[in-house]
Amino acid sequence: MIIVLLGAPGAGKGTQAKRLVEKRGFSHVSTGDLLRDAVSRGTKLGRQADEFMKGGRLVPDAVVLGLVEELFEAGTSADIILDGFPRTVPQAEGLDALLSKRGMAVDCVVFIDITVDEAIRRLSSRVSCSSCGAVYNLLWKPPATDGVCDACGGELTRRSDDEPEAIERRFTEYHAATKPLTDYYRSRGILRAVDTTRTSEEIQSEIDEILDGGCEARENE
């Protein structure tokens, strides 16, 4: 089974992906991890990606698709969660093409929906240690002492891109790019939306129901 996990910053994709890996044995494939691995190994695609990343530019679709294709060429028997990819319709079309060559296809797209207000609430509560890098969330994983890292006693600070204004900008940019993508997968009948206003347990239960049903119950228009 090949699952695409979509969601704006703060939606909780990482949390749900981790749970699916632990509970159901999925292989979690993040394009960020693929890029970092290729760069660290100095592969041809890694060198190309590094030039763009160092310049603060988006890595071209062709390079990202090349990395994903290498992943499938290496072979895997596990169910796969694609996290952070595809981000655009051209990437989705490219993914469909490379999977089709192998007699495969995306089985289900789980869209973890979230409002901008909730995204700001979650992400602006995230702080990290300036010394050891430990991450905390003031809503559900606060430090024992306000502003002080439990692990090393270092100062806890908020990243600049977790400031409310930056979050709102990231959210707007994400949805501008993702709306055509959700429409693309909805037209194929494999998009399922999950509402994040409920408890974590309810969200997990709904995702399990979606996957157990093979994504057969389609999202309502």
Rosetta blueprint (number, residue, H / E / L):
1 M L
2 I E
3 I E
4 V E
5 L E
6 L E
7 G E
8 A L
9 P L
10 G L
11 A L
12 G L
13 K H
14 G H
15 T H
16 Q H
17 A H
18 K H
19 R H
20 L H
21 V H
22 E H
23 K H
24 R H
25 G L
26 F L
27 S E
28 H E
29 V E
30 S E
31 T H
32 G H
33 D H
34 L H
35 L H
36 R H
37 D H
38 A H
39 V H
40 S H
41 R H
42 G L
43 T L
44 K H
45 L H
46 G H
47 R H
48 Q H
49 A H
50 D H
51 E H
52 F H
53 M H
54 K H
55 G L
56 G L
57 R L
58 L L
59 V L
60 P L
61 D H
62 A H
63 V H
64 V H
65 L H
66 G H
67 L H
68 V H
69 E H
70 E H
71 L H
72 F H
73 E H
74 A H
75 G L
76 T L
77 S L
78 A L
79 D L
80 I E
81 I E
82 L E
83 D E
84 G L
85 F L
86 P L
87 R L
88 T L
89 V H
90 P H
91 Q H
92 A H
93 E H
94 G H
95 L H
96 D H
97 A H
98 L H
99 L H
100 S H
101 K L
102 R L
103 G L
104 M L
105 A L
106 V L
107 D L
108 C E
109 V E
110 V E
111 F E
112 I E
113 D E
114 I L
115 T L
116 V H
117 D H
118 E H
119 A H
120 I H
121 R H
122 R H
123 L H
124 S L
125 S L
126 R E
127 V E
128 S E
129 C E
130 S L
131 S L
132 C L
133 G L
134 A L
135 V E
136 Y E
137 N E
138 L L
139 L L
140 W L
141 K E
142 P L
143 P L
144 A L
145 T E
146 D L
147 G L
148 V E
149 C L
150 D L
151 A L
152 C L
153 G L
154 G L
155 E E
156 L E
157 T E
158 R L
159 R L
160 S H
161 D H
162 D H
163 E L
164 P H
165 E H
166 A H
167 I H
168 E H
169 R H
170 R H
171 F H
172 T H
173 E H
174 Y H
175 H H
176 A H
177 A H
178 T H
179 K H
180 P H
181 L H
182 T H
183 D H
184 Y H
185 Y H
186 R H
187 S H
188 R L
189 G L
190 I L
191 L E
192 R E
193 A E
194 V E
195 D E
196 T L
197 T L
198 R L
199 T L
200 S H
201 E H
202 E H
203 I H
204 Q H
205 S H
206 E H
207 I H
208 D H
209 E H
210 I H
211 L H
212 D H
213 G L
214 G L
215 C L
216 E L
217 A L
218 R L
219 E L
220 N L
221 E L
